[in-house]
């Protein structure tokens, strides 16, 4: 199968994302890689999230809505179940993907035996490249202290993600760190492309809004404690 024939399911839960949502959606619809379905889950928003999504008439968008807010982890798992692609790709509702992001990742995956890859990113305000120094450390060392991967840039084989049970719903936050840590502990390689294909918004995001909660769940995952 040629890489361009491979369907990629891009999954994006959103909760009250009206500020950045339009640009996030456009960054996916404008990808050079066209064989995508874009699954958007409105997770009980009370702002103009639904109105913004429905302004787009692109047939690749598949829209879902939770009656109440159930959180990122459960919303991600619901979207994975509804997806049809060979690959699952992540996109956060307040971040942006470079136009060539999916094309680059699918091209890499089709030429390698890897089941999962991420990319580097730039922080929108500062233009700082992340991961920084930790990018050059062995992942099994870096993961002991921090998350060396950009969750929003994730591309992963759907069958593999399902085989490991998807996201651990015990982890309301730091679900990405738990996922990456579990994968590395299974001695499965995670490839991080040395390309800045993702733009990260660090202002008023989940990590900054819920810093203490993130820290708690991160430490639970780090020390193999049930939260």
N, C-alpha and C positions, 0 to 999 in steps of 0.2 A: 504493500500500500504506500503510495506517494504521500509525503507529509502534507501536501496541500489538500489531500482528500480526507484528512483526519478531522473529525468534528471535535471542536473544543467547547466545553460547557463552562462559561464564565459565571461564577456565582457571587452575588453581592447582596447581603442583607443591609438594610438601611433603617435607622431609627432617627427621626427628626433631622434629616440631612439636607434640608432645603438650601443651606448656604453654599454648599459645594457640589451638590448632586448633579446638576446639569453638566458641569465640566467633566465630572467623573464618568458619566454615561457617554458623553461625546468622545472621551478618550478611548473608550472600548469600541464604539461604533466606527471610529475612524482608523481602526487597526488595518495594517496592510494585509494581514491574514484575515480572509473573509469568511471561512467556513466555521462560523461560531454560532452558538445560541447563548443568549445573555439572560440569565435567570436572576430576576430582581425580587427580593422579598421585603416588603414593607412590614417592619416588625412593630406594628401598633403605633405608628407615628401620629402626632397630633398637630403637625405643621402642614406645609404644602407639598410634602413628599409625594403623595399619590398624584396630585395635580401635575407636578413636574414630570414624573415618569410617563404619564398618559399623554403628555404633549408630543412625545416621540412616537412616530408611526412606523418605525422600523420593525419588520416582521421577525427579526432575530430576537427581539425582546420578548421574554415570557414573564409576565407579571403575576406575583402572588402577594397576598396580604394576610397577615396574622390579625385575628380579632383583638388580641392583646399582646403586649410586649413579652416575648419569651426569652429574649437575650440572643447574643451572637452565636453561641455554641449550638444551641438547638436549632436555630434558623439555618445555620450552615448545613447541619445534618439533613434537615428537611429538603434543602435545595439539592444536595447530593443525590437523594433518593429520586428526585424529580428530573434529574439531568439525563441526557442521552449520549453525551460525548465519550470518546475514548479517553480524553484528558479532562481533568477538572482544573480550572484556573481561578484564582482568587482576585478580587478587586474590592478595595474598601471605598465606601461612598464619599469619603472626603479626600481621597488621593487621586492621582492621575497616572495613566500608563503612557509611555512613549509609543508612537505609532508602530514601531517595529518590534515591540516587546513580544507579542504572542508568536509572530513569525520566527523570531530568533530562538525562542524557547522550544517551539515545535521542531524546528530544524535540528537543534541540538539533540532533542530526545529521539528523533527518528534515526539519527546517526550513531547513537550510543545505546548502551544496555541499561541506562539509568531509568528509574521509575519516578524520579522526582527531581525538580530543579527550582531554584529561585534566582533572583538577580540582585545586584546592588541597586541603591537608590540615592537620590539627592533630596535633602530636606529643602522644601520650597523656599522658606524665608532666607536661610543662610547659604544655600547652595552647597552645603557640606555633604560629602560623600559618605554613605554608611552601607554596610559595616565599614569601620575604619581599620584599625590595627587588627581587630579580631578576625577580619576576613582572611588574613594570612596565617592564622593559627589552625592547627588541626581541629576539626569540628568537635571531636570527642573531648578535647580539652576546653575549648571555648564554651561549650554547652554547660559545663559545670558551674559557670559563673554568670553567664548572660545568654540571651537568645541571639545567636550570630546570623539569623536569617530574617529576611523581610517577608512577613506573612502575606502581605498584599500582592507580592510578586510570585507567589507559589504557582507552579504547574505540576500536576501529579497524575499518574495513571489512575483512572477511576477504579478499575478492578483491584489494584493494590490498596487504594485508600479504603475500599469496602472490606478487603480481607483483614485489615487491622482494626476494623470497627469504627472507622470515621473519627470524628472528634469525641473526646471523652466528656460526656455531658455532666460529669461531676464538677468540671472546671468551668465556672461561669466566666471567669477571666483567665488569661494566660493559657488559653486552650491551644494556641499555636506553639508555645514553648513545650507544653506537654506532648503534643503530636511529634514535634521534631526530636525531642529527647527520646521518646519511645522508639522512633524509627532508627535513630543512631544506636540505641541499645540492642537492636536486632541485627546490628552489623550491616545495615543497608546504607549505601552511600547517598548523600544528598549533595548534588552538584549546585554550587553557587556561581553563576556566570559573572565574570569580571567585566560587566557592562552595566552602566547606570540606565536602566530601562523603566524605572519607576520613580515617581515624584511623591514624596511623603509629606503630609501635612501634620506637623507636630503641635498645632494650635488647637486647643479645646477638643482634642480627640479622646478616645476611650482611655488611653494610657494616662493622660494628664487629668481627666475628670475623675477617674477612679484609681488613683495612684496606690492608695493603701490596699484596696481590694486586689489590684494587679500583683502587688508585692506579696500579699498573703498566698494567693493561688500559685504564684511563681515558686515560692519557697516550699509549698506542698509538693509541687511537681519535682522540684530539685531534690528533695529529701525523701521522695516516694511515700508521702503521707496522704491519706485520704482526706480531702477537705471537708 
